[in-house]
Amino acid sequence: MTWTNTTLAITAAAFATIGALTAVVTAQPVPDDAGGAATNDKSMIAEGGNANGFDMAPETRLEVVESAVATIPLKIPDGPVKPTWDSLQENYKVPQWFYEAKFGIFMHWGLYSVPAYHNEWYEKHMYKSFTKWHTDNFGPPEKFGYKDFIPMFTAAKWDPDAWADLFKKAGAKFVMPTAQHHDNFALWDSDVTPFNAKKMGPKRDLIGDLAKAVRAKGLKFGVSNHGVENFQFINATEATLADLKAKKADLFDPEWAAFYNVADRSDEACRKFLVDWALRNAELINKYQPDILWFDNGVDIRYMDPLKLWLAAYYYNSAKIQGKEVSISTKKAAYAPAGTNVKTIGSIIDFEKVGGRSPAGIRTGAWQVDDPIGSTWGYTKEMKVSAPASILGKLIDTVAKGGTYLLNISPMADGTIPQAQQDTLLAIGEWLQINGEAIYGTHAWTKFGEPAARGQPGLNVRFTVKGDDLYAIILGDWPGADATIKSLATGAAPEGKITEVTMLGHSGKLQFTQTADGLQVKLPNSAPGKLAYTLKISGLKMNPTTWTTSGNPQ
């Protein structure tokens, strides 16, 4: 189903571009201690979320959200999913493609890429801690507001086909751009909001063009929408806002009031904002049929439940009509009813940063980690880019624990991806060309790696399973003449008898001996590739951690 609103035409100013060199971080990966079991998931309950602490969700009340849902001028498409927890639990299925993909590309690209300073929360900080820097570089905020970056966000050198080709070469199976960040600027051709990239700035449908290019390469395409956080994203002090109002800053200009959401934060304004947010998501669903729809922390808090249940029913029923396997993805267990402790009920759980909030051990169910390629999510002139070994180590560690790795890249305002980021992506793709068998479509084993703790002797190994084949991925430097996998010592290994050991990328079988010290394997004379090396071990009766496609974890 489709719908339209009156489109507001706003003329953009002249284009401009910026550029900078990007440094490279050469630090090696420091993954979690190996050998751990599944983590305790009580923290996944969405009670309260972290919305108030980080000013993420609109500070409102349940009755305001319910009023917003009641006034959304769209009907939920016919289908099995109703906007209730019971219906969602009964009908939700994790897409099989997601379990098999294991590696996707995320990206932060928007107006914040223009100043390219500090991070992607530039709009919030330019009225607080960045005021002097902003004034020195662009002028005082009352003269040069955040909206004045729009004509500078040109995407003048952007080639969506080249991006899609790069992502394909990197070995990614799905791509998910930020359709809208906290700053309220939409990167698609929208009839809901005039503040969009087709009408202003690049004058292009960035989401539509990228979706077409990505799908032409056989990759899945999703979008993230961080827009619900916009209502209170600018949180300068009352004194600062009063001063800006007196100086006639654009924050209080009626033409831009719906862009900034500063001048009016009444219950009625919040209701309209939430309706607008629902309509933007419905438009993304109708126009681009995303395979995954990702939300940030703003939907976690409990009083947002009626709105996110409406959206889930709208999205999942739309996908049913389109014949697509899709899923929402959220931080915490936002799509779980209050007071329940489940790994997933109506969405794929997302954790931010490997080694930060991500699982320390094997976790069943559907989950992913979004992780930046460098020191910031959005492009900045000072950002440092992680070396391939670091990123690869985190990808392998995540997959060994049963998850999917979502690597965020940081394009520049002109649409170019800095060479250092491209180099890392291509190195990952080169490794996956040889070793992808040990990543795509795999399960976690009963333990994800060895040694059991940092500082213990032995190789740094991560395990994955496919069928009755066990993959032991050796991280770090080439081990030399031989390698010992201690988890496969006699008496400790799974049932069955090891019949064959090979190394991915090497044509011959490898000699091996199984002893009380472990599986000792004689390695090839030279390494088949670099960064990490995969032993394929056959003959054992594996017992992998199983996938579950239903909303209830097994």
N, C-alpha and C positions, 0 to 999 in steps of 0.2 A: 504494500500500500504506500502511496505517496501523498504529499500535501505541499502547499506553497503558502507563503505570506507575501505581503507587499514588500518588494525589495527596495531598500534605501541606497541610493547611489551617492558615494562619497569619493571625490577626486583625490588621488594621492599626489604628493609633491615629487620633486626630482629624485632620481635614484643616486645612491652612493654606495661604495664598497669599502671594506676594510680588510686587512690581512696581517698575519703575524706568523713568526716561526714557532714551532712547537718542540719542546724538549722531550727526551725519552727517558723513562725510568728503567733501569736495568735490574732492579731488585728481583730476586727469585721468589717463587710462590712460597707462602707459609701456610699450608692448608691445616685444617683441624687435625687434632690427634686421631690416628687411625684406630680401628678396632672397636669403636664405640657401638652401642646399640641404639635403638630408636629413642628419640628424645621425648620428654614429658611435654604434652601439648596444652597444658592449662592456660598458658599465656595466649593461646590462640582465640580464647573466648573474646568476643568483640565488645563486652561490657565496657562502655565508656570510651573504648579505643584510646587514642592519644590526641583526639581532636582539640580539646581545650588547651592542652599543654603546648601545642604547636600552632594554634590558631588555624586549624585546617578546615573543619566543618563550619558551616554557618552557626553562630551561637543563637539558637532558636529553641522552639518547643515542639513537642510531638503534634499538638493540635495545628500548628502552622504548617507542618509537613503534610499532615492529613488533608488540610484545606487545599494545599497545592496539588496533591494527587487528584482530589475531587474536581479540580478545575482544568486539568490537562485536556486540551481540545483534540485528543486523539483517542481512538478506541484500540484496546489491545487486540491484535489479530486473533482470529479464532484458532484454537489449538488446545493441547492438553494442559498447558501450564497456566495455573491461576495465580494471582498475586498473594499466595499464602505459603507459609513454611511447609505445611504438609504436602501441598501440590508440588512445590519445588523439589522437595526431597524425593517424592515418588517418581518424578519425571526427568530429573537432571542426569545427564550422562557426560562424563569427560570424553572429549573427542579422542578416538584412537590415534589420529594423526599426531596429537600433542604428545602422547606417551612415546611415540616412535621418533619424534623430531629431535629432541634433546638439546638443540642449539638454535637460538634465534637472535635476531638483531633488533635492538631497541635504539631509539635516538631522541635526543633533545635538540630541537632546532626551532628557533623562533625569534621574536624581537630581541630577546636577551642576548642573542648571538651578535648583535650589532655593537653594543658597548664592549662586549667580550671581557668583562671585568668581574673578578671574584667568583661569581657563579650565576646560575640560572634564576636566582631569586633577586635579580637586580632591581626589579620594580619595587619590591618591599623595602629594600635597603636604601634606595636613592632618596627616600624621604626621611631616613634615619641616619645610619652610620656612614653612608656613602655620599652625603650631601656635598661635602667639600670636593671630593673627587669628581662628582658629577658636574658641579659648578665650574671647576677648573677645566674640564674637558668639553662640556657642552653648553654650559650656562646654568643659571640658577633654576631650580625645579619649577618655579612659578613662570619662568619664561620658556624653558625647554622641558616639557613634560615627557612622561614615558611614551605617550602616543606619538611624539615626534620622531621616535625611532622607526615608525611604520614605513615612511617613504625610503628609509635607509636600508630596510630589509628587502633587498632586491632579488635574491636568487638569480642574479644575472648570468652566472656561469653554471647554473644547475643543469645537469643532464640525468634525468631519472633512469634512462636505460643504462648509463654507465654505472650508476649506483647499484641497480639491480644485478648487473654483471659482476660487480665487486662482491656483493653479498652472496651470490651463487658460488663464486670462486672461493669465498671464505668458508664454505661448507654449511652455511645457515640453511635451515629448513622453513623458517618463517621470519617475517619482517614486521616490525610494529613501530611506526613513527608516533610522535606526540602530536595528536591532532589539535590539541588545545592544552596549553599549560596553565599555571595559576594566573597568568596575566590576562586571560580572557580573549586572546586573539586567536581566531579560528584559521587553520591552515587549509580549509576546504571551501568550495563554492557553496555558500550558505544562503538560504532564504530566511533563516531564523534570525541571524545577527548580521548587521551591516559591517561589523568589525572582522573582516575575513580577507584572506590572501587573494581571492579572485577579484575583489573590488578595490583593494588597497595594496600598497607595497608591491609585491611581485606581479600582481595582476594575473595570477595563475592558480588553478586548482591543484595545489601541491599534493594533497592527499589522493585525489583522483588520478593524477598523472603517475604518481608513484605506485598506486595500486595496480594500474594497468601494466606498468613495466615489470613489477615484481611477479605478478601472476603469469606473465608471458614467459618467465624463467621457471615456472613450475613450483614456485614457492607459495606458501600460505601468507595471507596479509591480514594484519590486525591494526587496531588503533588504540591509543591511550587517550583518556580525557581526564585532565586534572582540574577542570573548570569549576567544580563545586567548591573548591577552596578559594575562589576569587572573591566571594562576598565580603570577606574580612581579611583579604591578603595584605592590603595596605593598612598597617596598624601603627601609624605614627602617633605620637602623643597628642592629646587634645590641644595643647598649646601650639604645637607645630601645625596641626590642621587649621586651627583658628588663624594663625599667621598666614598660611597659604591661601585661605579663603579671603582674607583681607587684601591680599596681593593679587586676587583674581586668578589663581592658578587654575589650570584646566580640569583639575579634579572636581571642580564645582561648576563647570560649564555644562549647561543642560544637554548640549549636543553630545557630550562625552560621558554623561552621568552613568549610563548603562555599561560603559566600558570599564570605568574605575570602581563603581559601586562603593563610593565613599560618602556622597552627599546625603543619602537616605538609606538607613539601615533599620527601618521600621519593620513590624511584622508583615505589613502589606508588601513592602519592597522585597522582603525575603521570600514571601509566597510567590511573587512574580518571578523572582530570580530562579527559584526551584522549578517552576513550570518551564521557564526558558531553558534550563539545564536539561530537563527531560526531553524537550523538543529537539535540542541540539543532538542528543544521543540518538533519538529516533531518526533524525535526518541522516546521521552517519550510518545507521543500520540500513535505512532504505536506499541510500545512494550507493554505498560501497560494500554492503554485505560483508562486514569484517568477520574473519574467522576467529578472532579473539578480541574482546573488548575489555580494556584494563583500566582500573580506577585506583587512585591514590588513597591516602588515609582519610580523606574527607567523608567517605561513605561508611567508615567503621562504626561511628557512634550510633547507639541504639535508636535514638529518635528519628534517624534517617531510614529505618526499616520499611515504612510504607512506600517510600519513593523507590528504593532499590528493589523491592519486590515487584512493583509495577514495571520497572525497567526490565527485570529478569523475564517476566512473563511476555513483555513486548518483544524482547530480543529472541528468546528461545522459540516462541511461536512463529515469529518471522522466519527464523532459520528453518523451522520444520516445513513451512510452505516452500521455501527456496531449496529444500533438500540438502541442507548443509549441516555439518557437524561443527558446532561453535561452543565457545565458553566465555563467560566473564572471568576475569582474574582480579583479585583484590589483595591488599595487605590484610593481615590478620584473618580471622574467620568472619569477615563481614557478612557473608552469606550463610550464617548459621544462626538459629534462633537463640534468644537470650537464655543463659543458664545451661547451655549444652556445650559439651566438650567433644567436638568432632574435628577430624582433619579436613573434611570438606563436605559441604551439603549442596551448594548451588554455584560454586565457583572454584577456580584453581587458586590455591593459596600462593601468594608471592612474598618472598623475603628480600629485604634490601641489603645487598652487599655480602659477598662470601666472607665468612669469618666474623661478620658483624652480628646480624640478626638471623643468619641462616642456620639450619639444623647442624648440630655438632656430630650427629650420627645418622644412621639410616632412618628414613621416614617414609612410611607407606602413603598411598594416596597420590593425588596429583599436586605437584608443587613446582615452583621455579624460583630462581634467584635472579633478580636484576642487579647488574654489576657494571660500574663504569669502566671504560677503557683507560681512563686517566684519573686525574685528581679532582675533576669536576664532571657534572653531568652535561651541562651545556658548554659550548666552546668558550674558552677564555684565552687571552694572549699569554697568560702565565701557566696554563695547564701543562702538566707533565703526563706523558703517555706511557702506559705500562708496556714492558717488553713482552714479546710473544711467549716466552717461557712462563712468565707470571700469569698471563691470561689463560694459557693452556692448562696450567696446573689447577686453576680454579674451575675450569670447565670439567676436567676429568674428575676432580674431587666431588663436584656437585652431582655428576652422573653416577658416580660410584655409590652415592648415598640415596639414589633413587629419584633425583630431581632433574630439572631442565635448566640450562644455563642461558640467560638472556643478557647478551652483551650490549651495553649502551655505547653508541658512538656520538661524537660531538662535531657536526658539520659547522662550517663558517657561514656567515650571513649571505655570502654570494653563492652558496650552494656547493662549494668545494669541500671535500673531505681531506684534511691535512695529510701529507704523505706519511708521517709517522704512524697515524692511525691505519692508513691503507696497508702499510708494511706489516703491522701486527695482524690485521685481518687475513692478508695473503699467506702469512706464515702459518696461521691456524688452519687455513684451507689446505695448504700443502701437507700438513700433518694428517688431516682428516682424509685426504686422498689415499693415504697408505693405511691409516688406522681406524677409519670410520666404522668398520665392522664391529669394533669394540665399543662404539658409542651409540650409534643409531639403533633404535629398537631393542636396546638392552634393558635388563633389570639389575637391581642391586642384588648382591649375594647376601649371605647371612652375616658377613662382616665386610666393611667397605675397604679395609686396607691394613697394611702393616708398615712399620712396627706399631705397637699398641700406644705408644706415647713418644713424644719428641725426645731426642737425646739418647734413645735406645739404639743399639747397633743394628745394622741390617739395611737393606734397600728400602727406599720410599716407594711403596707399591699401592696401587688402587685396583680393586676388582670390579668387574662387571660380568654379567651372565647373559647368554642367548642360547636358548635350548639347553643342551647338555654340554655346551662349551663354556669354559671359564676363561676369562681374559685377565691377565695380570699385567697391568700397565706400570712400567718402571719409570718413575719421574726422575728428572735431573740428568746428570752426566752418564754417558755410556759406561756400563759396569765393567767392561773388559772381557776377560776370557769366559767367565761363567757368572751365573746368578743363582741365588738360593731363595726360594719362596718358603718361608718358615711355616706358613699356615697350611701347607700341603705335606707336612711331615707324616710319616706312617703313624697311624693311630689318631691323627688329628684331621686328616683329609676326609671329604665326603665318601659315601659308599661308592663302590665301583673300583675300576682299575684304570690308571692313566695309560692310554694306548698310544698317544701321539702328542708331541709338543712341537709347535712351529712358531716362527716369529713373523708377524705381519710385515710384508715388504721383502721378505727373504724367501727364496723359492724352495729350499730343501727342508727336510725334517731335522730336528735337533736331537742330539743325544741327551739322555737324562737319567738320573738315578734318584729314587725316592728312599730316604733314610729317616731316622728319628730326628735328624736336624732340619729336614725340609726337603723340598723338591729341588735337586741340584741340576741345573741345565747348562750344557756347554753352548756358548753363544757363537754366532757367526764371527768370522775374522774382522768384519767391518760392520758398522752400524747402518741399517737400512733407513736412513733419514736422520732426524735430529729432534731434540727437545724431550721426547719420551718414546719408550720402546715397548711393544706389546707382545707378550707371549700368549699364544692360544693353546689351551690345555684341553684335550679331548679324552673321553672315556669315563669320566666320573658321572654319577647320578646327582645332578645339581638340584638344589632346592632354593631357587631364587625368591626374593621378596616379590610377591605377585602384584601386578597392577590391579586396580579396581576402577571400573568405568562408572559405577553408580555413585550416588552421593554419599553412601555409607562406606567407610573404609573397611577393608577386610582384615 
